[in-house]
C-alpha cells in the first residue's frame, strides 16, 4: 500500500505497539509521513520499532507503559499531548487473553483482563476527546476480536472484555455523531502474533491451536490503514468473518452445534 491520502501532519497513537498487530500497523503507516506515538510495556522493543519507523521515513516517539494500571494511561496521554499538543488518531490495540473456565476464574485475573482490554481504552478515549472536539475532528479505532461478536469456551473473560469494548464503542459512535469524530471497531480473527504465548492461564493446562484461519498481522494492519483513510464503523480484516457474525446473530444455537467439533481440542485441554 502506498502513502495514505491525508494530512501528513497527523499524530497517531498506537497502544500495544511492540509486537503483533500494533507493530505491523506502525510499520504500515510509517511511509505515510505521519507522526507515530508508540506505547507498550517493553521499551527495548519500542526503541527497535522506532528505529525501523525512522528508516522507512516516518517520525516516532516511544512511551513505555503498563496500561493495566489506570494511572499509567493518564500519564501516557499527558506525555503524548505535552509533546504534540494533539492526537488525531487513537488506536487502542493493547490487550491480553485468558484460557480458563468462568467457574474457576479468579477475581484478580478478571480485574487484570478488564483493566487492560476495556478500562484502559476508555480512559484514553476520555482523555483525548476534549482535544478532538476542540479541533472538530478525530478518529478512535478500537481493536476488538471476532470473539467480541461470538464467545468461545475457555476464554470467557477475554470475550466479555471485547464485547464490552464493542458496546461502549457503539454508544460513543452515536454520541459523537455531530462532533466530526469517527469511532471504528476492528474485528480480527486469530492472528499470527505473540498473543497465544502471552495469554494468562487459569484451570486450562493443556495446549491447543487456534481454530480456523490464522491471518498475518500485516493483513490486519492494512485493514486498519484503510480504515484511517476511509473511516468505517466496523472492519473485518478477514471478510468471511462478517458472515459468521450475521449467522450467529440469526441462529446462535445452530452456531453452538457447528462450532463444537472445531473447539474440541480447546475443550479437551481443560482436562489435561
N, C-alpha and C positions, 0 to 999 in steps of 0.2 A: 504494500500500500504506500502511495506517495504521501507527501505532506498534506495535512488536512486543511480544508478551506475555512480558515478562521483568523481572528486577530492573533498575530504571532506573539503578542504580549501576554497571553493567557497564563494564569498561575493555576496549576493543578496539583492538588494534594492527594497522595495515594497512601493509604494505610496497608499494612501487611506487604510492604514493597520489597522485602529482602529475598523473597522466593516466590515460586509458583505464579499465579495469575497476576499478582501485584508487580512482580519483577518483569514479567513479559509485557505488561501494559506500559510500564515505564520505558522499556526499550522500543516498543511500538510507537510511542508518542515522541521519542527523543528527537527524531528528524523533523518534527513539525514546528521547531523554533518556539516551543513553549518553555515555561519555567516550571520544573517539577520539584515538589516537596516530598521527599521520600521518608516514610515513617515505618519503623519496625523495632523489635527488641534488640536485634543483633547489629551493633554498629559496624563491625568488620565487614559484614555482607553489604550493608548500606553503602559503605565507602567504596567497595569494589563496584557496586552498581553505579554509583555516582560517577566514577571514573569512566565506565563504559558509556554512560549517557553523554558525557562530555566528548568522548572520542567520536561519537556519532554526530555531534554538533549541537547537542542540547545543553540547557543550563539546569543545574540541580543543586539542592541542598539536602542534608540528611538530619533527621531528628530521631535519635534513639528513644524509644518509649515503650513501656509495657502498658498497653491501653486497657488491660483488665482492671487497672486502678484508675478510678474516675478522675482523681486529681491530675494524673498524667495526661488525660485527654485535654483538660483545661490548659495545662502547661504547653502541650503540643500546639494547640490553636493560638495561644498567646504568642508563642515563639514565631509561628508562621506569619501571623498578622503583623507582628512587630517588624519582621524582616521585609515583608512585601506589601503590607497595607491592605491586602485583599486576597481572597481565594475565589477564583472564577468557577472551578470545578472541584467538587469534593467527592473522592471515590472511596467509599467505606468498604474495604476489602478484607481487613484483618478478621480472622476467625479461627476457631478451634473445634474439632469434632469430639465425639464421645461414642464409645462402644460399651453398652451395658443395658440391663433391663431397667424399666421405670421402677419396678418394685424395689430394687436394691440400690438405686441411685442415691448417693449421699447428698445432703443439703449443701455441703461445701462445693461439690462438683457442679451442682445445679447453679449455684451462685456464680461460680467461675465462668461457666459457659455463657450464661446470660449477660454477665458483665462485659465480656469481650464481644460477643456476637450481636448483642442488642443494645445494651446501655451505652457503650462507647460510641457507636454510630449516632445515637440520639443526642448525646451531649455535644458531639462535634457539629451536628446539624444545628442545634440550638445556638451554638457559638457563632456559626458562620452566617446564619440567616439575617441578622441585622445589617451585616456588611453587604450581602447580596441585595437585600431590599433597598438599601440606600442607593445602590447602583442601578436598580431596576432590572437586573438580570443575574443569572447564575444557573448552575446545574449540579444537582445532587444525584450521584449514582451509587446505589446500594447493591453490593454483590451478594445475592442470596444463593439459592441452590434449588434444583428441581425438587428436593425434599422439603422445600418451603411451600410446595404445592401438593405433595403427596408424601406422607410419612413412611419411613422404613422401620422395620423391627430392629431393636437393639441400638437405635440412635434417637430415642425419643426426645431427649432434651435438646439435642442439636437441631432436630426437625422443628421443635417448638420455637427455638430461637429464630429460625429462618421464617417460620410462619409469622412470628411477631414482627420481624423486620418488614415483611411484606405488608402486614396490616397497617403499621404506622406510616409506611411509605404511601400507601393508597390514600390514607387520611390527609397526609401532608400535601399530596399532589392536588387535591381539591382545595385545600386551604390556601395554596399558593397560586391558584389558577390565574388570578388577576395581577400577580406580582412580577410576572416575567421570569419566574424561576421554574426550571424543569426538574422533575423528580423521576428517575428511572430505576427500574429493578432489573437486574441481570440474573438469569436462571441457568447456570451451567449444569451439565450432568457431571458424573465423576471425571475429574481432571488429573492429568499426569503431573502431580506436584508432590511436595513433601507432606501433604495433608495426612496421608494414611500412616506415615511413620511418626507423626507428632500427635496423633489422636489420643485423648485421655481414655483410660480403660477402667471399667467398673468390674462387674462379675463375668465378663467375657474374656477368657484367657486364650482361646484358640485364634488362629489367623484365618482370614478369608479375603478373597479378591473382590473388587467392585463388580457389580452386576451390570452387564450391558456394555455399551460403547464408552470407552475412556478417551476423552478428547485432549489434544495437546493444549498446554496453557496459552500458546500463541494464538490458537483459534479463538479462545475467549477474549484475549487481549484485542484482537482485530475487531471483534464484535463491539467491545467497549469503545474503541476508537471511532467506529462508525456511528455509535450512539452519541458520542460527543459532537460529531459533525452534524448529525441529524437526530435530535433527541426523540426518544420513543418511551412510552410508558413502561413497556416490558420488552426484554430482549432475551431471545432463546438462541444461544450460540450453536446448539445442535438442534436443527429445525424440527426434527421428529418429536422433540420433547413437547412441542405445542399440542400435538395430537394426544399425547399421553395425558396432559393436563386437562384437556377438554373431555376426554373419555372418562377420566377419573371423576370429574365433576358430575358427569351424567350417570355413570354406572360404578360407584365406588365398591360395591360388594363384588361385582364381576372382576374388577381390578384386583381385589384381595385374592381371589382364586387364581387369577392369571399369574400374579406375582409369586405365589408360594413356591413353585419349582425354582424360580430364579434366585430366591433368597434362602434356599435350603442350606447352603454352605454357611451362611450367616447365622441361621438358627441353630445349626449343629455346633457352631463354635462355642456357644454358651455352655455346653456340657463337657467341653474338653479340659 
